[in-house]
Amino acid sequence: MSIVTGQIQRAAPVPDGPHAVATPHRRGPRPRRRNRSIHLAEAVVPGAYSRWRGWFDRPLAAALLLPALPMTALLIVLVRLTSRGPGLIRQWRVGRGGTHFRLYKIRTMRQDAEACTGAVWSTADDPRVTPVGRVIRKLHLDELPQLVNVLRGDMALVGPRPERPEFVAVLQEMVPGYASRSCVLPGITGLAQMNLPPDTDLGCVCRKVVLDIDYIRRSGLWLDARILACTFSKIFGIPQRPVHRLLGVYCEVRIAGGCSAGPDGADGALLTPDNIDGALPEPPAAGLDHAGLRRRLLA
């Protein structure tokens, strides 16, 4: 069992109690316990693997793209036949070093999904998702076109998921360590995606950052192979808990010190839709008022 403490404050001690730690741990019979401490406000330096991993990612992405092309073409046609709009869409995302790139994915929402709200997080039962899109999302097949992004050098197979620029500008000010995610190539899948649901509030983001930083510091070919194996098992409908237990990637995440709104990791309660208004930095990030920030991130 490996224990990772996600500490928001740079130098504050980790408190005792059940809510004190960010805890990825392996499940299995009588696991060996190993402790790691992650201070989210500290700089993250990726290892040598991040520099040469393209020699592994691109050939594998090319090999996966061959069987994925017929499936992708079929899904694009199915999406176009069941809802108005294109089957394949492109979105701007933030990549390594803060650069922007066009990410490809199969459309799973209505064509006018953001016409009234702008860019907002999706929810578990988002009414904007089409019936066909709901099935595609559940199987993560909407990500298949991103193999092209890997071949182009914009992404890796495994890494922190790329976020939209509209969100990054805000989250970098509100979540300590968020900018560290951009020191490596973003991935199609990742350690956080195997263990956490999609982002719906800033508490989710804090937990994701803990696992993303943990991945960056421990990244290697063997870890990537295990995460990819878990991803394929999920696509093929294999129960996840036995696979995660076998491969040692199951994680539970708790935060020590609270997820502060301040960029320097000052004390604060975990940000949720209920208390975000009283915790926003001043002036509001990205030129938004508090109501605009709530609408953009939590609508």
C-alpha positions as CSV (number, residue, x, y, z in Angstrom):
1,M,0.0,0.0,0.0
2,S,1.4,3.4,-0.9
3,I,0.2,6.5,1.0
4,V,0.6,9.9,-0.6
5,T,0.0,13.0,1.5
6,G,-1.3,16.0,-0.6
7,Q,-0.3,19.0,1.5
8,I,-1.6,22.4,0.4
9,Q,0.5,24.6,2.6
10,R,4.2,24.7,1.8
11,A,5.5,24.2,5.3
12,A,2.6,23.4,7.5
13,P,2.6,20.1,9.3
14,V,0.2,17.4,8.2
15,P,-2.7,17.2,10.7
16,D,-3.9,13.9,12.2
17,G,-7.3,12.4,11.6
18,P,-9.2,10.8,8.8
19,H,-9.4,13.9,6.7
20,A,-5.7,14.7,6.9
21,V,-4.2,13.0,3.9
22,A,-4.4,12.7,0.1
23,T,-4.2,9.0,-0.1
24,P,-3.6,6.9,-3.2
25,H,-3.1,3.4,-1.9
26,R,-2.9,-0.1,-3.4
27,R,-5.4,-2.7,-2.5
28,G,-4.5,-6.3,-2.0
29,P,-3.8,-8.9,0.7
30,R,-1.5,-7.5,3.4
31,P,0.0,-4.7,1.2
32,R,3.3,-3.2,2.0
33,R,2.9,0.4,3.2
34,R,5.0,3.2,1.6
35,N,4.5,6.8,2.5
36,R,5.0,9.8,0.2
37,S,4.3,13.5,0.8
38,I,3.3,15.9,-1.9
39,H,3.4,19.7,-1.2
40,L,1.3,21.1,-4.0
41,A,2.9,24.6,-3.8
42,E,6.4,23.1,-4.5
43,A,8.0,23.0,-8.0
44,V,7.7,19.7,-9.9
45,V,10.6,18.6,-12.0
46,P,9.8,15.8,-14.4
47,G,12.3,12.9,-14.9
48,A,14.2,11.8,-17.9
49,Y,11.3,9.6,-19.0
50,S,9.3,12.6,-20.1
51,R,12.1,13.5,-22.6
52,W,12.3,10.2,-24.4
53,R,8.8,8.8,-24.0
54,G,7.9,9.8,-27.5
55,W,9.9,6.9,-28.8
56,F,7.4,4.7,-27.0
57,D,4.2,6.7,-27.4
58,R,4.2,7.4,-31.1
59,P,4.8,3.9,-32.4
60,L,2.1,2.6,-30.0
61,A,-0.3,5.3,-31.0
62,A,0.3,4.5,-34.7
63,A,-0.4,0.8,-34.0
64,L,-3.5,1.6,-32.1
65,L,-4.8,4.0,-34.7
66,L,-5.0,1.3,-37.4
67,P,-7.8,-0.6,-35.7
68,A,-9.3,2.6,-34.2
69,L,-9.9,4.2,-37.6
70,P,-12.9,2.0,-38.6
71,M,-14.4,2.4,-35.1
72,T,-13.9,6.2,-35.2
73,A,-15.4,6.5,-38.7
74,L,-18.4,4.4,-37.6
75,L,-19.0,6.6,-34.5
76,I,-18.7,9.8,-36.5
77,V,-21.4,8.6,-38.9
78,L,-23.6,7.4,-36.0
79,V,-23.3,10.8,-34.3
80,R,-24.2,12.7,-37.4
81,L,-27.2,10.5,-38.1
82,T,-28.6,10.9,-34.6
83,S,-28.0,14.6,-33.9
84,R,-27.4,17.8,-35.8
85,G,-23.8,19.0,-36.2
86,P,-20.4,17.5,-37.0
87,G,-19.3,14.1,-35.8
88,L,-15.7,15.2,-35.1
89,I,-14.9,18.4,-33.2
90,R,-11.8,20.4,-32.4
91,Q,-11.2,22.2,-29.1
92,W,-8.4,24.4,-27.9
93,R,-6.5,22.8,-25.0
94,V,-3.5,23.8,-22.9
95,G,-0.5,21.6,-23.5
96,R,3.1,21.4,-22.2
97,G,4.6,24.7,-21.2
98,G,1.2,26.4,-21.5
99,T,1.1,26.2,-25.3
100,H,-2.3,25.8,-26.9
101,F,-3.2,23.1,-29.4
102,R,-6.3,21.7,-31.1
103,L,-7.6,18.5,-29.5
104,Y,-9.7,16.1,-31.6
105,K,-12.7,14.3,-30.2
106,I,-16.0,12.8,-31.2
107,R,-18.9,15.1,-30.4
108,T,-21.1,13.7,-27.6
109,M,-23.2,16.9,-26.8
110,R,-25.7,18.9,-28.7
111,Q,-24.2,21.2,-31.3
112,D,-25.4,24.3,-29.3
113,A,-24.4,22.9,-25.9
114,E,-22.4,26.0,-24.9
115,A,-24.4,28.7,-26.9
116,C,-26.0,30.2,-23.7
117,T,-23.5,29.2,-21.0
118,G,-20.1,29.4,-22.6
119,A,-17.5,26.8,-21.5
120,V,-18.7,25.0,-18.3
121,W,-17.9,21.7,-16.6
122,S,-20.2,18.8,-17.5
123,T,-22.2,17.0,-14.8
124,A,-23.0,13.4,-14.2
125,D,-26.5,13.6,-15.8
126,D,-25.7,16.5,-18.1
127,P,-28.9,17.2,-20.3
128,R,-26.6,18.5,-23.1
129,V,-25.2,15.0,-23.7
130,T,-27.0,13.1,-26.5
131,P,-28.2,9.6,-26.0
132,V,-25.6,8.2,-28.3
133,G,-23.0,10.5,-26.7
134,R,-23.8,9.1,-23.3
135,V,-22.8,5.6,-24.4
136,I,-19.7,6.9,-26.2
137,R,-18.6,8.8,-23.1
138,K,-19.2,5.8,-20.8
139,L,-16.8,3.7,-22.9
140,H,-14.4,6.7,-23.4
141,L,-14.6,6.2,-27.2
142,D,-14.8,9.9,-27.8
143,E,-11.1,10.1,-27.0
144,L,-10.0,7.8,-29.9
145,P,-9.2,10.7,-32.3
146,Q,-6.7,12.0,-29.8
147,L,-4.3,9.3,-31.1
148,V,-3.7,11.7,-33.9
149,N,-2.7,14.3,-31.3
150,V,-0.1,11.9,-29.9
151,L,1.3,11.3,-33.4
152,R,1.5,15.1,-33.9
153,G,3.5,15.5,-30.6
154,D,0.8,17.5,-28.8
155,M,-0.1,14.7,-26.3
156,A,1.2,11.5,-24.8
157,L,-0.7,8.3,-24.3
158,V,-0.6,8.8,-20.5
159,G,-0.4,12.0,-18.5
160,P,-2.5,14.8,-17.0
161,R,-5.6,15.4,-19.0
162,P,-5.4,18.7,-21.0
163,E,-7.8,21.4,-19.8
164,R,-9.5,24.2,-21.8
165,P,-7.8,27.6,-21.7
166,E,-10.9,29.2,-20.2
167,F,-10.6,27.1,-17.1
168,V,-6.8,27.1,-16.8
169,A,-6.6,30.8,-16.5
170,V,-8.9,30.7,-13.5
171,L,-7.7,27.4,-11.9
172,Q,-4.0,28.4,-11.8
173,E,-4.9,31.3,-9.5
174,M,-7.2,29.2,-7.3
175,V,-5.6,25.8,-6.9
176,P,-2.0,25.5,-5.6
177,G,0.3,23.5,-7.8
178,Y,-2.2,23.5,-10.8
179,A,0.4,25.0,-13.1
180,S,2.7,22.0,-12.4
181,R,0.5,19.8,-14.6
182,S,1.8,21.6,-17.7
183,C,5.4,20.6,-17.2
184,V,4.8,17.4,-19.1
185,L,2.8,16.5,-22.2
186,P,-0.9,16.0,-21.4
187,G,-2.3,12.5,-21.9
188,I,-5.3,10.6,-23.3
189,T,-5.6,8.7,-20.1
190,G,-3.9,9.1,-16.7
191,L,-3.6,8.1,-13.1
192,A,-6.3,10.6,-12.0
193,Q,-8.7,9.4,-14.7
194,M,-8.4,5.9,-13.4
195,N,-9.4,6.9,-9.9
196,L,-11.5,10.1,-10.0
197,P,-14.7,11.2,-11.6
198,P,-14.7,14.1,-14.1
199,D,-14.3,17.6,-12.6
200,T,-17.5,19.1,-11.2
201,D,-16.0,21.5,-8.6
202,L,-12.7,22.8,-7.2
203,G,-12.5,19.9,-4.7
204,C,-12.3,17.5,-7.6
205,V,-9.6,19.6,-9.2
206,C,-7.5,19.6,-6.0
207,R,-7.6,15.8,-5.8
208,K,-6.8,15.6,-9.5
209,V,-3.7,17.8,-9.0
210,V,-2.5,15.5,-6.2
211,L,-2.6,12.5,-8.5
212,D,-1.2,14.3,-11.5
213,I,1.8,15.5,-9.5
214,D,2.2,12.0,-8.1
215,Y,2.2,10.6,-11.6
216,I,4.7,13.2,-12.9
217,R,7.2,12.4,-10.1
218,R,6.9,8.6,-10.5
219,S,6.3,8.4,-14.3
220,G,8.0,5.6,-16.1
221,L,7.3,2.9,-18.7
222,W,6.0,0.4,-16.2
223,L,3.6,2.8,-14.6
224,D,2.3,3.9,-18.1
225,A,1.9,0.2,-19.1
226,R,-0.3,-0.5,-16.0
227,I,-2.4,2.6,-16.6
228,L,-2.9,1.7,-20.2
229,A,-3.9,-1.8,-19.2
230,C,-6.5,-0.4,-16.8
231,T,-7.8,1.9,-19.6
232,F,-8.2,-0.9,-22.0
233,S,-10.0,-3.1,-19.4
234,K,-12.4,-0.2,-18.8
235,I,-13.2,0.2,-22.6
236,F,-13.9,-3.6,-22.8
237,G,-16.2,-3.5,-19.8
238,I,-14.0,-5.5,-17.5
239,P,-14.7,-4.9,-13.8
240,Q,-12.3,-2.2,-12.6
241,R,-11.6,-3.1,-9.0
242,P,-9.9,-6.5,-9.6
243,V,-7.8,-5.0,-12.4
244,H,-6.8,-2.0,-10.3
245,R,-6.0,-4.3,-7.3
246,L,-3.9,-6.5,-9.5
247,L,-1.9,-3.7,-11.2
248,G,-1.6,-1.5,-8.1
249,V,-3.1,1.7,-9.4
250,Y,-6.1,2.1,-7.2
251,C,-6.1,5.3,-5.2
252,E,-8.1,7.1,-2.6
253,V,-7.4,10.8,-2.3
254,R,-7.9,13.1,0.6
255,I,-6.5,16.6,1.1
256,A,-4.4,17.9,4.0
257,G,-4.8,21.6,4.8
258,G,-7.8,22.4,2.6
259,C,-7.8,23.5,-1.0
260,S,-7.1,27.2,-0.7
261,A,-8.3,29.8,-3.2
262,G,-5.0,31.7,-2.9
263,P,-2.1,31.0,-5.4
264,D,0.4,30.8,-2.5
265,G,-1.5,27.9,-0.7
266,A,-2.8,30.0,2.2
267,D,-5.1,28.3,4.7
268,G,-8.6,27.8,3.5
269,A,-11.5,25.4,3.4
270,L,-12.1,23.0,0.5
271,L,-13.8,25.0,-2.2
272,T,-17.2,23.7,-3.2
273,P,-20.2,25.3,-5.0
274,D,-21.5,26.2,-1.6
275,N,-18.6,28.3,-0.4
276,I,-16.8,29.4,-3.5
277,D,-18.2,32.9,-3.4
278,G,-16.5,33.7,-0.1
279,A,-13.2,32.2,-1.1
280,L,-12.4,33.8,-4.5
281,P,-9.2,35.8,-4.9
282,E,-9.5,39.6,-5.3
283,P,-9.7,40.9,-7.9
284,P,-11.6,37.9,-9.4
285,A,-9.5,35.8,-11.8
286,A,-9.5,36.4,-15.5
287,G,-11.6,39.6,-15.2
288,L,-14.7,37.7,-14.1
289,D,-17.0,38.8,-11.2
290,H,-17.9,36.1,-8.7
291,A,-21.2,35.3,-10.4
292,G,-19.3,34.9,-13.7
293,L,-16.8,32.6,-12.2
294,R,-19.5,30.5,-10.6
295,R,-21.3,30.3,-13.9
296,R,-18.1,29.4,-15.8
297,L,-16.9,26.6,-13.5
298,L,-19.9,25.4,-11.6
299,A,-22.9,25.9,-13.9
